[in-house]
Amino acid sequence: METQVQKHPSLNGGGAEGGVSLSVIIVSYNVSGFLDHCLDSVIKACTGIRAEIIVVDNASTDTTVEMVRNKYPGVALIENPRNVGYSAANNQGITRARGAYSLLLNPDTIVPSNACTLSIDFLEKHPDIGLMSLKIVNADGTFQPACRRGFPTPTTAFYRMTGLSHLFPRSSRFGKYNLTFLDEDAESDVDAVCGAYMMVRTSLLKDIGGFDEDFFMYGEDIDLCYKIKERGSRVYYYPASEIIHFKGESSRKNRLQSALNFYNSMFIFSKKHFGQRMSFFPKWLLFLGIFLNAFFKIIGGWLFKYLPFLIDIVIVNAVLFAALNIKFGSEGNVYKYTEGVWYIMLHCGISLLFVLTFQFSGLYGGKPKTLSEYAKAIFVASLLFFSFAYFIPNIRYSRIAFITTSLGLFAALPAWRILLYPTALKMRTAIARTRKHLIIGTGEKAFRIHQKLQKDREYQSCFAGFVKNDEPITGVPAEAVIGPLSEIELIIEKKKIREVFLALPDHHSFDLMGFINYCLRNNIYLKIVQDMHGKDEYYILDINMSESIIL
């Protein structure tokens, strides 16, 4: 397989060969924006460490390769012509690793500046520990239980699939899969840790042959931990620092395939490690459980995905029927003026028009929407419906009934979303214009981000100013600078800031993790800005929404 590699001059190369202490291995697939932020945090975390960074790209179709080449020319880049899977790609990186320790890292993570030093020091002091991980949290600061786990033995898998682990999370018997009976801030020996952040001795990693490539995606981290423990080394959870993991970004776009990969991995792991020793346990029951669990999760996912369509169709037709009943109910049969085929066309027509309008307006899925967005879509759909009914005399029942239907839908369609999915409707029309924001930075990046934001009416009237760091002021009006970075918390409190854009220069020395935690504690919206090399566009990592967008 052809690969293209670039050496890393900025991170002091050389290995357990040549003196390299750490090899950071990152497998990427279509997560360019997240990878950019990840690499930036890793380089800061490697300050003072003789390290190399290896990115293995699994045939991404986004700007990943271009971004790494142009923005991080010192990173060793391996380009695969096809997606070989997470395990095989990691093994490519492991083969090239020259450090005494290897950090296996997901691209959708942010690493604090002390993470690598803490991890290496810990392994240096505990030679009997082969692999360790730090505490992993979601973007909102909540703990990710999957960062430390028990092996999915038949009994453990059974407890998890039957829901007993959720009913009795504090039980050492039922809560063994995610070890929910342990304190999240207590260090301990564990069976396995999450593959999002794994620090392992490179010699041990190569000795066990790296990852089992039968695992295309998911399960490979548990299998690796199992093999390490078989060699007599310990696997350890050490929550001395926190890694932010934007869970599942690499597989988000194909949830069905990801679910199938996950359960196939469970099947492979159970068959591989428990096939003989657990012969007393009816393996067919375990595999049936895996299949049924996967089936219902996939079906449930489909139902969840299409439920808004179905609810909208039911509500649209119910409101139309109610409006016609109000107008013609006293006369007996609401539909007595026309044949059955025409009232079927009436209901099908209004359903199709409203659902398609909502779809093309982007109201199904994605980020929370505003009341004004729903109002516009309902208004357009109503106009289309009036036109549809006007040109077909057989369904032209009553203008009053149709107007009543539209008015009812203006209330009913947003209302059910508020009741069932409170976060799906974002009252941004009133809030965003009063969400005061500032930009941290006074350089070119900060100035350009400000210009782009000013094109959005929601941001024009609520800009507080720029916060100065140690870079020269470029393009930013001096009178718009409201204070130094050292007083950022005081500025936020004094100015009543609700949204912050972090637009510092690349590799700037800044306690990012501490600031993220501050923003989360104080309900402040934080967006981290990274520039795209050679383009007037920027990656915006939205910490609160756990997504990366291009501005």
C-alpha positions as a printed NumPy array, in Angstrom:
array([[  0.   ,   0.   ,   0.   ],
       [  1.417,   3.372,  -0.937],
       [  1.814,   5.894,   1.811],
       [  3.065,   9.421,   1.855],
       [  5.012,  10.463,   4.938],
       [  6.252,  13.829,   6.113],
       [  8.763,  14.069,   8.975],
       [  8.195,  16.304,  11.952],
       [ 10.996,  18.847,  12.489],
       [  9.334,  20.829,  15.248],
       [  8.834,  18.016,  17.748],
       [ 12.42 ,  16.894,  18.271],
       [ 12.495,  13.588,  16.437],
       [ 14.33 ,  10.379,  17.21 ],
       [ 13.024,   7.2  ,  19.163],
       [ 13.353,   5.038,  22.026],
       [ 15.255,   5.105,  18.722],
       [ 17.016,   8.439,  18.547],
       [ 15.759,   9.644,  21.918],
       [ 12.056,  10.09 ,  21.169],
       [ 10.013,   9.701,  24.345],
       [  6.532,   9.789,  22.843],
       [  4.809,   8.833,  19.599],
       [  1.306,  10.281,  19.225],
       [ -0.793,   8.252,  16.763],
       [ -4.072,   9.691,  15.456],
       [ -6.354,   7.958,  12.936],
       [ -8.575,  10.382,  11.032],
       [-11.595,  10.018,   8.777],
       [-13.504,  13.091,   7.568],
       [-13.057,  15.147,  10.746],
       [-10.772,  17.9  ,   9.482],
       [-12.091,  20.599,  11.815],
       [-11.829,  18.425,  14.922],
       [ -8.389,  17.138,  13.921],
       [ -7.131,  20.71 ,  13.559],
       [ -8.098,  21.545,  17.145],
       [ -6.788,  18.179,  18.353],
       [ -3.355,  18.663,  16.763],
       [ -3.111,  22.171,  18.158],
       [ -3.777,  20.867,  21.686],
       [ -1.399,  17.9  ,  21.262],
       [  1.498,  20.116,  20.173],
       [  0.993,  22.249,  23.285],
       [  0.805,  19.104,  25.442],
       [  4.106,  17.88 ,  23.958],
       [  6.012,  21.002,  25.002],
       [  9.242,  19.88 ,  26.653],
       [  8.823,  16.278,  25.458],
       [ 10.838,  14.693,  22.662],
       [  7.853,  13.621,  20.608],
       [  6.628,  12.751,  17.141],
       [  3.062,  12.993,  15.852],
       [  1.742,  10.531,  13.279],
       [ -1.601,  11.087,  11.543],
       [ -3.021,   8.176,   9.55 ],
       [ -5.791,   9.334,   7.222],
       [ -8.301,   6.737,   6.056],
       [ -9.097,   8.211,   2.624],
       [-10.974,  11.263,   3.911],
       [-12.989,  13.161,   1.327],
       [-12.905,  16.447,   3.245],
       [ -9.919,  18.799,   3.667],
       [ -8.056,  16.657,   6.225],
       [ -4.975,  15.876,   4.127],
       [ -4.662,  19.425,   2.799],
       [ -5.057,  20.863,   6.288],
       [ -2.37 ,  18.631,   7.846],
       [  0.08 ,  19.189,   4.981],
       [ -0.26 ,  22.958,   4.958],
       [ -0.847,  23.801,   8.596],
       [  1.189,  21.086,  10.327],
       [  4.044,  20.285,   7.914],
       [  6.049,  18.677,  10.709],
       [  3.444,  15.999,  11.423],
       [  4.122,  12.596,   9.866],
       [  1.192,  12.023,   7.506],
       [  0.198,   8.603,   6.202],
       [ -2.414,   8.753,   3.428],
       [ -4.399,   5.601,   2.762],
       [ -6.033,   5.285,  -0.682],
       [ -9.033,   3.567,   0.954],
       [-10.579,   3.248,   4.401],
       [ -8.707,   0.305,   5.926],
       [-10.463,   0.597,   9.281],
       [ -9.424,   1.984,  12.633],
       [ -7.368,  -1.017,  13.762],
       [ -5.345,  -1.403,  10.56 ],
       [ -4.683,   2.339,  10.382],
       [ -3.481,   2.397,  13.988],
       [ -1.151,  -0.499,  13.23 ],
       [  0.39 ,   1.536,  10.414],
       [  1.153,   4.269,  12.922],
       [  2.411,   1.788,  15.526],
       [  4.828,   0.3  ,  12.972],
       [  6.368,   3.758,  12.451],
       [  6.347,   4.699,  16.138],
       [  9.82 ,   5.356,  17.552],
       [  8.934,   6.65 ,  21.006],
       [  9.339,   4.778,  24.269],
       [  5.623,   5.421,  24.789],
       [  2.777,   5.615,  22.296],
       [ -0.331,   7.742,  22.745],
       [ -3.266,   6.364,  20.757],
       [ -5.589,   9.325,  20.383],
       [ -8.924,   9.986,  18.696],
       [ -9.066,  13.028,  16.377],
       [-12.19 ,  14.411,  18.069],
       [-10.425,  15.122,  21.367],
       [ -8.843,  18.122,  23.06 ],
       [ -5.849,  17.309,  25.246],
       [ -4.885,  19.516,  28.214],
       [ -1.337,  20.835,  28.334],
       [ -0.336,  18.563,  31.234],
       [ -1.797,  15.309,  29.855],
       [  1.262,  13.826,  28.15 ],
       [  3.682,  14.756,  30.934],
       [  1.349,  13.327,  33.593],
       [  0.869,  10.095,  31.662],
       [  4.558,   9.511,  30.94 ],
       [  5.581,  10.307,  34.534],
       [  2.927,   7.916,  35.824],
       [  4.121,   5.036,  33.631],
       [  7.744,   5.773,  34.55 ],
       [  6.866,   5.357,  38.231],
       [  4.791,   2.184,  37.679],
       [  6.711,  -0.25 ,  35.442],
       [  4.099,  -2.973,  36.012],
       [  1.404,  -0.856,  34.295],
       [  1.38 ,  -1.385,  30.54 ],
       [ -1.457,   0.948,  29.548],
       [ -3.194,   3.868,  31.215],
       [ -5.801,   6.496,  30.465],
       [ -6.95 ,   9.763,  31.963],
       [-10.48 ,  10.887,  32.784],
       [-12.553,  11.555,  29.659],
       [-15.443,  14.012,  29.633],
       [-18.006,  15.211,  27.114],
       [-17.893,  18.723,  25.69 ],
       [-20.396,  19.83 ,  28.349],
       [-18.063,  18.632,  31.109],
       [-20.036,  15.519,  32.043],
       [-18.214,  12.253,  32.626],
       [-18.028,   9.637,  29.856],
       [-18.639,   6.297,  31.609],
       [-17.113,   4.404,  28.675],
       [-13.635,   5.737,  29.505],
       [-13.132,   2.756,  31.834],
       [-14.84 ,  -0.588,  31.401],
       [-15.055,  -4.216,  32.355],
       [-14.654,  -6.938,  29.758],
       [-17.972,  -7.861,  28.056],
       [-18.145, -11.391,  29.418],
       [-21.411, -13.215,  28.665],
       [-22.836, -12.299,  32.082],
       [-21.678,  -8.661,  31.886],
       [-23.083,  -8.347,  28.367],
       [-26.356,  -9.91 ,  29.533],
       [-26.718,  -7.396,  32.383],
       [-26.053,  -4.528,  29.996],
       [-28.411,  -5.707,  27.263],
       [-31.282,  -6.437,  29.639],
       [-30.961,  -2.986,  31.198],
       [-30.001,  -4.296,  34.645],
       [-26.791,  -2.247,  34.498],
       [-28.9  ,   0.915,  34.131],
       [-31.326,  -0.08 ,  36.882],
       [-28.56 ,  -0.89 ,  39.375],
       [-25.553,   1.249,  38.353],
       [-24.012,   1.155,  41.853],
       [-23.99 ,  -2.635,  41.97 ],
       [-20.554,  -4.22 ,  41.493],
       [-22.297,  -7.141,  39.791],
       [-24.7  ,  -5.374,  37.433],
       [-22.641,  -2.221,  36.794],
       [-19.468,  -3.999,  35.779],
       [-19.441,  -3.028,  32.083],
       [-18.931,   0.712,  32.665],
       [-17.744,   0.239,  36.27 ],
       [-20.439,   2.657,  37.382],
       [-20.022,   1.5  ,  40.988],
       [-16.601,   3.225,  41.099],
       [-16.063,   6.929,  41.806],
       [-15.229,   8.706,  38.534],
       [-12.44 ,  10.623,  40.311],
       [-10.854,   7.584,  41.961],
       [ -7.878,   5.925,  40.277],
       [ -8.073,   2.158,  39.939],
       [ -7.056,  -0.953,  38.052],
       [ -9.615,  -1.684,  35.336],
       [-10.192,  -4.272,  32.638],
       [-10.177,  -1.78 ,  29.773],
       [-10.131,   1.913,  28.915],
       [-11.56 ,   3.906,  26.023],
       [ -9.545,   4.124,  22.801],
       [-10.018,   7.904,  22.71 ],
       [ -6.89 ,   8.287,  24.878],
       [ -4.558,   5.339,  25.562],
       [ -0.956,   5.798,  26.708],
       [  0.921,   2.518,  26.308],
       [  4.509,   1.291,  26.323],
       [  5.541,   1.031,  22.67 ],
       [  7.62 ,  -2.116,  23.211],
       [  4.615,  -3.877,  24.748],
       [  2.332,  -2.562,  22.009],
       [  4.575,  -3.989,  19.296],
       [  5.157,  -7.212,  21.23 ],
       [  1.441,  -8.056,  21.275],
       [  1.105,  -7.192,  17.572],
       [ -0.876,  -3.987,  17.974],
       [ -4.591,  -4.068,  17.223],
       [ -6.494,  -7.078,  15.916],
       [ -7.526,  -6.003,  12.41 ],
       [-10.637,  -8.196,  12.53 ],
       [-12.109,  -5.225,  14.419],
       [-12.851,  -2.64 ,  11.715],
       [-14.253,  -0.083,  14.163],
       [-15.222,  -0.476,  17.848],
       [-14.136,  -3.22 ,  20.219],
       [-10.475,  -2.964,  19.233],
       [ -9.627,  -0.99 ,  22.392],
       [-11.131,  -3.632,  24.697],
       [ -9.36 ,  -6.375,  22.755],
       [ -6.032,  -4.536,  23.051],
       [ -6.474,  -4.177,  26.815],
       [ -7.337,  -7.871,  27.065],
       [ -4.118,  -8.845,  25.279],
       [ -2.061,  -6.525,  27.492],
       [ -3.516,  -8.072,  30.647],
       [ -2.856, -11.537,  29.244],
       [  0.835, -10.555,  29.124],
       [  0.752,  -9.823,  32.84 ],
       [  0.674,  -6.014,  32.607],
       [ -1.87 ,  -3.834,  34.355],
       [ -4.404,  -1.499,  32.735],
       [ -5.003,   1.595,  34.832],
       [ -7.473,   4.473,  35.054],
       [ -5.762,   7.632,  36.33 ],
       [ -8.149,  10.645,  36.511],
       [ -5.467,  13.245,  37.266],
       [ -6.444,  15.304,  34.207],
       [ -9.409,  15.515,  31.824],
       [ -9.593,  14.869,  28.09 ],
       [-12.525,  16.362,  26.163],
       [-13.962,  13.835,  23.719],
       [-16.559,  14.878,  21.146],
       [-17.924,  11.355,  21.174],
       [-18.425,   9.552,  17.899],
       [-17.677,  12.37 ,  15.447],
       [-15.795,  10.078,  13.06 ],
       [-18.768,   7.735,  12.695],
       [-21.609,  10.212,  13.133],
       [-22.53 ,  10.513,   9.482],
       [-23.363,   6.8  ,   9.1  ],
       [-25.106,   5.734,  12.279],
       [-26.459,   2.473,  10.835],
       [-23.03 ,   1.272,   9.717],
       [-21.537,   2.362,  13.03 ],
       [-24.15 ,   0.395,  14.982],
       [-23.527,  -2.697,  12.868],
       [-19.76 ,  -2.334,  13.355],
       [-20.201,  -2.011,  17.127],
       [-22.281,  -5.156,  17.528],
       [-20.157,  -7.103,  15.081],
       [-17.159,  -6.164,  17.243],
       [-18.929,  -7.476,  20.349],
       [-19.603, -10.705,  18.485],
       [-15.944, -11.052,  17.421],
       [-14.653, -10.275,  20.924],
       [-16.967, -12.782,  22.621],
       [-16.178, -15.493,  20.099],
       [-12.426, -14.829,  20.278],
       [-11.937, -14.664,  24.035],
       [-14.856, -16.527,  25.581],
       [-15.467, -19.233,  22.981],
       [-13.726, -22.006,  24.917],
       [-13.499, -20.877,  28.539],
       [-17.202, -20.016,  28.741],
       [-18.435, -23.143,  27.009],
       [-20.836, -23.775,  29.89 ],
       [-22.701, -20.576,  28.944],
       [-25.056, -20.93 ,  25.978],
       [-23.156, -18.752,  23.499],
       [-26.092, -18.732,  21.137],
       [-27.991, -16.828,  23.837],
       [-25.275, -14.17 ,  23.986],
       [-25.144, -13.842,  20.21 ],
       [-28.945, -13.721,  20.037],
       [-28.868, -10.966,  22.653],
       [-26.293,  -9.018,  20.638],
       [-28.395,  -9.42 ,  17.497],
       [-31.675,  -8.409,  19.158],
       [-30.048,  -5.47 ,  20.918],
       [-28.547,  -4.275,  17.638],
       [-31.834,  -4.824,  15.792],
       [-33.926,  -2.828,  18.251],
       [-31.346,  -0.053,  18.523],
       [-31.22 ,   0.313,  14.748],
       [-35.014,   0.162,  14.406],
       [-35.318,   2.543,  17.345],
       [-32.85 ,   4.874,  15.649],
       [-34.909,   4.872,  12.473],
       [-38.125,   5.511,  14.415],
       [-36.468,   8.338,  16.329],
       [-35.165,   9.816,  13.08 ],
       [-38.501,   9.719,  11.265],
       [-40.78 ,  10.332,  14.263],
       [-40.963,  14.125,  13.643],
       [-42.196,  13.444,  10.079],
       [-44.921,  11.115,  11.361],
       [-46.017,  13.436,  14.17 ],
       [-46.194,  16.402,  11.785],
       [-48.339,  14.415,   9.337],
       [-50.733,  13.352,  12.116],
       [-51.002,  16.89 ,  13.512],
       [-51.459,  18.541,  10.095],
       [-54.304,  16.188,   9.228],
       [-55.87 ,  16.378,  12.688],
       [-55.913,  20.195,  12.588],
       [-57.357,  20.173,   9.052],
       [-60.065,  17.717,  10.105],
       [-60.869,  19.832,  13.188],
       [-61.105,  23.02 ,  11.095],
       [-63.454,  21.344,   8.605],
       [-65.502,  19.995,  11.499],
       [-65.85 ,  23.458,  12.99 ],
       [-67.087,  24.782,   9.641],
       [-69.269,  21.899,   8.445],
       [-69.79 ,  19.676,  11.5  ],
       [-73.316,  20.939,  12.132],
       [-74.297,  19.683,   8.679],
       [-73.46 ,  16.079,   9.523],
       [-70.793,  14.696,   7.189],
       [-67.73 ,  16.942,   6.814],
       [-66.866,  15.418,   3.42 ],
       [-70.361,  15.123,   1.948],
       [-69.662,  17.668,  -0.819],
       [-67.157,  15.517,  -2.713],
       [-66.123,  11.972,  -3.525],
       [-63.724,  10.021,  -1.332],
       [-60.798,  10.242,  -3.759],
       [-60.784,  14.039,  -3.505],
       [-60.647,  14.258,   0.268],
       [-57.844,  11.66 ,   0.207],
       [-56.04 ,  13.984,  -2.211],
       [-56.738,  16.91 ,   0.123],
       [-55.133,  15.206,   3.131],
       [-52.24 ,  13.751,   1.135],
       [-51.609,  17.125,  -0.491],
       [-51.443,  19.118,   2.742],
       [-49.258,  16.439,   4.376],
       [-46.804,  16.423,   1.493],
       [-46.626,  20.203,   1.212],
       [-45.932,  20.777,   4.901],
       [-43.419,  17.938,   5.298],
       [-41.493,  18.886,   2.15 ],
       [-41.436,  22.568,   3.121],
       [-40.091,  21.663,   6.567],
       [-37.523,  19.358,   4.984],
       [-36.248,  21.942,   2.502],
       [-36.208,  24.555,   5.276],
       [-33.856,  22.334,   7.291],
       [-36.262,  21.905,  10.205],
       [-35.752,  18.144,  10.525],
       [-32.57 ,  17.285,  12.417],
       [-29.522,  19.425,  12.998],
       [-29.234,  22.277,  15.45 ],
       [-32.129,  23.707,  17.488],
       [-34.383,  25.96 ,  15.428],
       [-36.074,  29.236,  16.24 ],
       [-39.757,  30.084,  16.39 ],
       [-39.296,  32.462,  13.47 ],
       [-37.842,  29.642,  11.343],
       [-40.898,  27.484,  12.022],
       [-43.237,  30.423,  11.415],
       [-41.652,  31.144,   8.015],
       [-41.872,  27.501,   6.957],
       [-45.52 ,  27.211,   8.054],
       [-46.361,  30.442,   6.223],
       [-44.753,  29.174,   2.985],
       [-46.435,  25.767,   3.314],
       [-49.801,  27.456,   3.917],
       [-49.432,  29.584,   0.771],
       [-48.568,  26.475,  -1.238],
       [-51.577,  24.673,   0.231],
       [-53.945,  27.562,  -0.589],
       [-52.632,  27.56 ,  -4.181],
       [-52.997,  23.786,  -4.385],
       [-56.603,  23.894,  -3.15 ],
       [-57.523,  26.915,  -5.289],
       [-56.642,  25.208,  -8.578],
       [-58.592,  22.023,  -7.752],
       [-62.293,  22.952,  -7.386],
       [-63.251,  19.549,  -5.925],
       [-61.238,  20.18 ,  -2.755],
       [-61.911,  23.905,  -2.471],
       [-64.066,  23.461,   0.642],
       [-63.778,  26.719,   2.544],
       [-61.262,  29.533,   2.78 ],
       [-62.248,  30.043,   6.42 ],
       [-61.552,  26.369,   7.207],
       [-58.167,  26.509,   5.478],
       [-57.173,  29.75 ,   7.249],
       [-58.246,  28.175,  10.549],
       [-56.052,  25.173,   9.69 ],
       [-53.02 ,  27.39 ,   9.095],
       [-53.538,  29.331,  12.311],
       [-53.888,  26.078,  14.228],
       [-50.666,  24.734,  12.719],
       [-48.77 ,  27.901,  13.682],
       [-49.438,  26.852,  17.283],
       [-49.509,  23.045,  17.068],
       [-46.345,  22.251,  15.082],
       [-43.899,  24.132,  17.349],
       [-45.91 ,  23.147,  20.465],
       [-45.359,  19.387,  20.207],
       [-41.629,  19.963,  19.784],
       [-41.52 ,  22.026,  22.97 ],
       [-43.354,  19.263,  24.845],
       [-41.385,  16.254,  23.542],
       [-38.005,  17.764,  22.656],
       [-37.449,  20.921,  24.728],
       [-33.974,  21.423,  23.204],
       [-35.242,  21.117,  19.614],
       [-36.756,  24.586,  19.723],
       [-34.329,  27.325,  20.513],
       [-35.855,  30.666,  21.427],
       [-33.024,  32.358,  19.621],
       [-35.033,  35.144,  18.   ],
       [-35.373,  36.888,  21.342],
       [-32.213,  35.604,  22.983],
       [-29.508,  35.819,  20.336],
       [-29.914,  39.548,  19.866],
       [-29.276,  40.025,  23.565],
       [-26.509,  37.385,  23.763],
       [-23.581,  39.705,  24.215],
       [-20.355,  38.342,  22.771],
       [-16.679,  39.173,  22.675],
       [-13.665,  37.971,  20.713],
       [-10.467,  36.915,  22.452],
       [ -7.6  ,  38.047,  20.241],
       [ -6.468,  41.233,  18.524],
       [ -4.686,  39.85 ,  15.468],
       [ -5.654,  39.137,  11.871],
       [ -7.747,  36.087,  12.772],
       [ -9.789,  37.967,  15.376],
       [-10.393,  40.895,  13.021],
       [-11.576,  38.665,  10.151],
       [-13.889,  36.67 ,  12.406],
       [-15.401,  39.949,  13.609],
       [-15.996,  41.035,   9.996],
       [-17.724,  37.755,   9.192],
       [-19.916,  37.923,  12.291],
       [-21.011,  41.464,  11.489],
       [-22.692,  40.15 ,   8.331],
       [-25.144,  38.318,  10.591],
       [-27.838,  40.661,  11.899],
       [-28.032,  38.716,  15.151],
       [-24.466,  39.69 ,  16.002],
       [-24.393,  43.294,  14.825],
       [-25.896,  44.88 ,  17.916],
       [-24.437,  42.684,  20.661],
       [-20.669,  42.861,  20.133],
       [-18.851,  43.914,  23.318],
       [-15.295,  44.169,  22.001],
       [-11.908,  42.458,  21.703],
       [ -9.801,  41.054,  24.527],
       [ -6.087,  41.679,  24.017],
       [ -3.484,  38.947,  24.211],
       [  0.258,  39.371,  23.65 ],
       [  0.035,  39.502,  19.832],
       [  0.227,  42.844,  17.982],
       [ -3.066,  44.601,  17.256],
       [ -3.796,  44.074,  13.542],
       [ -6.83 ,  45.719,  11.959],
       [ -8.667,  45.88 ,  15.277],
       [ -9.652,  49.441,  16.335],
       [ -7.85 ,  50.349,  19.558],
       [-11.078,  51.703,  21.066],
       [-12.723,  48.288,  20.575],
       [-10.215,  46.58 ,  22.908],
       [-11.957,  46.188,  26.271],
       [ -9.205,  44.627,  28.372],
       [ -6.341,  42.125,  28.662],
       [ -6.624,  38.34 ,  28.503],
       [ -5.375,  38.087,  32.09 ],
       [ -8.675,  39.679,  33.226],
       [-10.981,  37.658,  30.97 ],
       [-13.206,  36.31 ,  33.76 ],
       [-13.661,  39.776,  35.252],
       [-14.494,  41.196,  31.799],
       [-17.07 ,  38.458,  31.16 ],
       [-18.742,  39.105,  34.497],
       [-18.662,  42.892,  34.236],
       [-19.888,  43.061,  30.626],
       [-22.437,  40.246,  31.119],
       [-20.967,  38.281,  28.214],
       [-22.905,  35.196,  27.072],
       [-20.802,  34.088,  24.081],
       [-17.032,  34.001,  23.515],
       [-15.068,  33.475,  20.298],
       [-11.53 ,  32.316,  21.032],
       [ -9.437,  33.582,  18.097],
       [ -5.88 ,  33.391,  19.38 ],
       [ -2.927,  32.657,  17.067],
       [ -1.96 ,  29.002,  16.545],
       [ -0.082,  27.325,  19.404],
       [ -0.694,  30.291,  21.698],
       [  0.046,  29.605,  25.351],
       [ -3.38 ,  29.583,  27.019],
       [ -5.076,  27.374,  29.622],
       [ -7.752,  26.151,  27.223],
       [ -9.132,  23.359,  29.427],
       [ -9.438,  25.682,  32.394],
       [-11.27 ,  28.27 ,  30.296],
       [-13.6  ,  25.637,  28.805],
       [-14.519,  24.495,  32.316],
       [-15.088,  28.108,  33.376],
       [-17.446,  28.691,  30.436],
       [-19.364,  25.483,  31.115],
       [-19.782,  26.323,  34.798],
       [-21.117,  29.781,  33.95 ],
       [-23.338,  28.788,  30.989],
       [-21.26 ,  30.763,  28.503],
       [-21.256,  29.737,  24.842],
       [-17.684,  29.08 ,  23.722],
       [-16.513,  28.816,  20.124],
       [-12.87 ,  28.072,  19.305],
       [-11.59 ,  29.465,  16.004],
       [ -8.937,  27.783,  13.835],
       [ -7.963,  29.158,  10.429],
       [ -7.923,  27.081,   7.236],
       [ -4.517,  27.422,   5.603],
       [ -4.57 ,  29.791,   2.636],
       [ -8.332,  30.341,   2.769],
       [-10.58 ,  33.094,   4.044],
       [-12.521,  30.487,   6.026],
       [-12.316,  29.24 ,   9.588],
       [-13.144,  26.096,  11.541],
       [-15.417,  27.011,  14.439],
       [-15.466,  24.37 ,  17.167],
       [-18.703,  24.903,  19.08 ],
       [-18.038,  23.471,  22.536],
       [-21.69 ,  23.655,  23.624],
       [-23.12 ,  22.008,  20.495],
       [-20.196,  19.528,  20.136],
       [-19.779,  20.23 ,  16.455],
       [-17.302,  21.802,  14.069],
       [-18.528,  24.149,  11.341],
       [-16.876,  26.277,   8.671],
       [-17.404,  30.032,   8.764]])
